[in-house]
């Protein structure tokens, strides 16, 4: 996770250079297709959001976004507690999603909806709200700014959505532990997915890409586990020979 966080934040060491190579248009085009002509974020905010007000539902959605920072790791902690035999493979899948996703943030830095709206790339520049930023100072008070500075290390890292990818991975992994844990995981993943789009933090296309990343990691994990197991066995055999030499 240290390597992931460092790699995630590093491109934003030079904000102007990062902004110059950031992709803005292609996710908007994709979201117009998914939203039948209008990006889903705009559809949702036009239908349910009232400028200048933050509803109870919007507060819940913002909270679901903030607690994400603990959710992937809490899911693995629960697995370690209840099914320690599954912990290693579960952790490999979860952090495989993190570390694979960050490669795309380097190769194709992509702007989220709120950034695109602020820079005039979405219709209704003032219309699209970033509700999490509106509600943050009210909920967190004086700690909001330092908290956001720590957690918002790279605002131009939207594709794929690792918020959704890792939450989806957590739902899969918790489902392997038991139906109740799985139901909690899937409920959270669905709530977060809605929140990410509604709040203007991600395009729906980012979530689709995040889901594709998760399912790809799950598909390639078993054969990679076999390769890793053979490699470990070979290394242990060499170690044993060295110990008897």
C-alpha positions in Angstrom: 0.0 0.0 0.0 2.9 2.4 0.6 4.1 1.7 -2.9 0.6 2.3 -4.3 0.1 5.6 -2.4 3.5 6.9 -3.5 2.8 5.9 -7.2 -0.7 7.4 -6.9 0.5 10.8 -5.7 3.7 11.1 -7.6 2.3 12.3 -11.0 0.7 15.3 -9.1 4.1 16.5 -8.0 4.0 18.7 -11.1 0.3 19.7 -11.4 0.7 21.8 -14.6 2.5 19.0 -16.4 -0.1 16.5 -15.3 -3.0 18.7 -16.3 -1.4 19.2 -19.8 -1.5 15.5 -20.5 -4.8 14.7 -18.8 -7.6 13.1 -20.8 -10.9 14.9 -20.4 -13.1 14.1 -23.4 -13.2 10.4 -23.8 -15.0 9.6 -20.5 -17.6 12.3 -21.3 -18.3 10.7 -24.7 -18.6 7.2 -23.0 -20.9 8.6 -20.3 -23.1 10.2 -22.8 -23.5 6.8 -24.4 -24.2 5.2 -21.0 -26.6 8.0 -20.1 -28.5 8.0 -23.4 -27.3 11.4 -24.3 -26.6 13.0 -20.9 -23.8 11.9 -18.5 -25.4 10.0 -15.5 -23.9 12.5 -13.0 -25.9 15.3 -14.6 -29.0 13.2 -14.9 -28.9 12.3 -11.2 -28.1 15.8 -10.0 -30.8 17.4 -12.2 -33.4 15.0 -10.9 -32.5 14.9 -7.2 -30.2 17.7 -6.2 -31.2 21.1 -5.0 -28.4 23.8 -5.3 -27.5 25.3 -2.0 -28.9 22.4 0.0 -27.5 19.0 1.0 -30.2 16.3 1.6 -29.9 13.5 4.0 -29.4 11.0 1.2 -26.5 13.2 -0.1 -25.0 13.2 3.3 -25.1 9.4 3.4 -23.6 9.2 0.0 -20.8 11.5 1.0 -20.1 9.4 4.1 -20.0 6.2 2.0 -17.3 7.9 0.0 -15.2 8.9 3.0 -15.4 5.6 4.8 -14.0 3.9 1.6 -10.5 4.7 2.8 -10.9 2.0 5.5 -13.2 -0.5 3.7 -10.8 -2.5 1.6 -8.4 -3.0 4.6 -11.3 -3.6 7.0 -12.6 -6.3 4.7 -9.2 -8.1 4.7 -9.0 -7.7 8.5 -12.4 -9.4 8.8 -11.2 -12.2 6.5 -8.0 -12.6 8.6 -10.2 -12.9 11.7 -12.8 -15.3 10.4 -11.0 -17.2 7.6 -7.2 -16.8 8.1 -6.7 -19.6 5.6 -8.1 -17.3 2.9 -6.2 -14.2 3.9 -3.1 -14.5 1.7 -5.0 -15.1 -1.5 -7.6 -12.4 -0.6 -4.9 -9.8 0.1 -3.1 -10.6 -3.1 -6.3 -10.0 -5.1 -7.2 -6.8 -3.3 -3.8 -5.2 -3.6 -3.4 -6.6 -7.1 -6.3 -4.4 -8.0 -4.8 -1.4 -6.3 -1.4 -1.8 -7.9 -2.6 -2.6 -11.4 -5.0 0.3 -11.4 -2.4 2.8 -10.5 -0.5 2.0 -13.7 -3.4 3.5 -15.6 -3.1 6.7 -13.6 0.4 7.1 -14.9 -0.4 6.1 -18.5 -3.7 7.7 -19.1 -4.4 10.4 -16.4 -8.1 11.1 -16.7 -10.2 14.0 -15.2 -13.2 13.3 -13.1 -16.6 15.0 -13.8 -16.1 17.8 -11.2 -12.8 18.8 -12.8 -14.1 18.7 -16.3 -17.1 20.9 -15.3 -14.8 23.4 -13.6 -12.8 23.7 -16.7 -15.7 24.1 -19.1 -15.8 20.7 -20.7 -19.2 19.7 -19.4 -22.5 21.5 -20.1 -23.7 23.6 -17.3 -20.4 24.6 -15.6 -22.1 25.9 -12.5 -24.8 23.2 -12.6 -22.6 20.2 -11.7 -22.0 20.2 -8.0 -19.2 18.6 -6.1 -21.3 17.8 -3.1 -18.6 16.1 -1.0 -16.6 19.4 -1.0 -19.7 21.4 -0.1 -20.5 19.1 2.8 -17.0 18.4 4.0 -16.4 21.6 6.0 -19.8 21.3 7.6 -19.2 17.7 8.8 -15.5 17.8 9.6 -15.1 21.4 10.7 -11.5 22.6 11.1 -9.9 19.3 10.2 -11.5 19.2 6.8 -8.7 21.1 4.9 -5.7 19.1 6.3 -7.7 15.9 5.9 -8.5 16.7 2.3 -4.9 17.7 1.6 -3.7 14.3 2.8 -6.4 12.1 1.1 -6.7 14.1 -2.1 -3.2 13.7 -3.3 -4.0 13.4 -7.0 -7.3 14.7 -8.3 -6.6 13.6 -11.9 -6.7 9.8 -11.3 -10.2 8.8 -12.2 -9.9 6.0 -14.7 -10.4 3.2 -13.7 -12.3 3.9 -10.4 -10.2 2.1 -7.8 -12.9 3.2 -5.2 -15.3 0.9 -7.0 -12.8 -1.7 -8.1 -11.6 -2.4 -4.6 -15.1 -2.3 -3.1 -16.3 -4.8 -5.7 -13.3 -7.0 -4.9 -14.1 -6.7 -1.2 -17.7 -7.8 -1.9 -16.5 -10.9 -3.8 -14.0 -11.8 -1.1 -16.5 -11.3 1.7 -19.0 -13.5 -0.1 -16.4 -16.3 0.1 -16.5 -16.0 3.9 -20.3 -16.1 4.3 -23.6 -14.9 3.0 -24.0 -12.2 5.7 -20.6 -10.7 5.1 -21.2 -10.9 1.4 -24.5 -9.1 1.7 -22.7 -6.3 3.6 -20.0 -6.1 1.0 -22.4 -6.0 -2.0 -24.6 -3.4 -0.3 -21.7 -1.1 0.3 -20.3 -1.5 -3.2 -23.7 -0.6 -4.7 -24.1 2.4 -2.4 -20.6 3.6 -3.2 -21.1 3.2 -6.9 -24.1 5.4 -6.8 -22.3 7.9 -4.6 -19.3 8.2 -6.9 -21.4 9.0 -9.9 -24.0 11.2 -8.0 -21.4 13.2 -6.2 -19.5 14.0 -9.4 -16.3 12.1 -8.3 -16.4 9.6 -11.1 -18.0 8.9 -14.4 -20.1 5.8 -14.8 -17.5 4.8 -17.4 -14.9 4.9 -14.6 -17.0 2.4 -12.6 -17.3 0.1 -15.6 -13.5 0.1 -16.1 -13.1 -0.5 -12.3 -15.4 -3.5 -12.5 -13.5 -4.8 -15.5 -10.2 -4.5 -13.6 -11.6 -6.4 -10.7 -13.0 -9.2 -12.8 -9.7 -9.5 -14.7 -7.7 -9.8 -11.5 -10.1 -12.5 -10.3 -9.8 -14.3 -13.6 -6.0 -14.3 -13.8 -5.4 -15.0 -10.1 -5.7 -18.8 -10.1 -3.1 -19.5 -12.8 -0.8 -16.9 -11.3 -1.2 -18.6 -7.9 -0.1 -21.9 -9.5 3.0 -20.3 -11.0 3.8 -18.6 -7.6 3.4 -21.9 -5.8 5.8 -23.7 -8.1 8.3 -20.8 -7.7 8.1 -20.9 -4.0 8.5 -24.7 -4.0 11.6 -24.3 -6.2 13.1 -21.6 -3.9 12.5 -23.8 -0.8 14.2 -26.7 -2.5 17.2 -24.6 -3.2 17.2 -23.3 0.3 17.1 -26.9 1.7 20.0 -27.9 -0.5 22.0 -24.9 0.6 21.3 -25.7 4.2 22.7 -29.3 3.8 25.7 -28.3 1.7 
